[in-house]
């Protein structure tokens, strides 16, 4: 994530990070990781309709920005989607549920992008069973564009405090077609408490904290070299890195001042939430998880269309041992009839946030 000026000054207590010199000014204005953001500019620039659809699909949301997809082109009209099993979250996502949801987001964005170009996509999930490819897709002509496809390039996951303004009832009613929407003050307060406690549990459990720290990319050079994981970039955050306030060591040390300031930033963000959206599934099969990902992607795009921000806060749904009390609480609040809660997100009005780094399409193709 990038760090706003307000947050940066909070972390350093208003002190001076860099001297006001010409060289410092040059540093501050040259921190954009252009290489890692190039896939956004390349989207839709390919001659093959499958490659065009895939170039948009790889911009889909996914857990910790792992981008765990690999694609093979098959013949002249098909693709096969595989999961890169090396890209996993064994500490926080031991059953790979979140990873599979991310694959569902990828598939839905591919289908939407293909439709916008006039192609329909016939999906066959797990054609060879659970150990084989995730899906095979055959492209044919004659599709009509879904209006949500027009929001793909504007979609973000907004990890910032939201405005105190409520989500209008008319918008909440529209979003109910995509998810369960919670705007009642009592439920919102309960979910604020739940998401905060769950976030702290993940942050204060050594092995789950370290999993995130290991995936952090510090500054422009690291982000360009590995445009996945958790990007920590932007001029003010890199200023903090130079000052020694932000580093892997600091982020791993729950007693450090830098870590505690980061906790306060997240506490402020998580509590600045006027509404929530949740997705449930009848069961928790791989097909349910793929469908949850497809629905989450559509919800995210619909929020974008309405001018709303959406931020996944699904720590309480993770299946590691220390999270179980929060997992149970989430299901008592959000589930009926034994359904599985697959996703939980903050919903409201948030600031415009930058694009997230991505690997180029060529890096994700098994053949080309």
Buried (B, 14 or more C-beta within 10 A) or exposed (E): BBBBEEBBBBBBEEEEBBEEEEEBEEBBEEBBBEBBBBBBEBBBEBEBBBBBBBBBBBBBBBBBBBBBBBBBBBEEBBBBBBBEEEBBBEBBBEEBBBBBBBBBBBBBBBBBBBBBBEBBBEBEBBEEEEEEBBBBBBBEEEBEBBEBBBBBEEBBBBBBBBEEEBBEEEBBEBBEEBBBBBBEEEBBEBBBBBBBBBBBBBBEBEEBBBBBBEBBBBBBEBBBEBBBBBBBBBBBBBBBBEBEBBBEEBBBBEEBEBBEBBBEBBEEBBBBBBBBBBBBBEEBEBBBBBBBBBBBBBBBBBBBBBEBBBBBBBBBBBBBEBBEEBBEBBBEBBBEEEBBBBBBBBBBBBEEBBBBBBBBBEEBBEEE
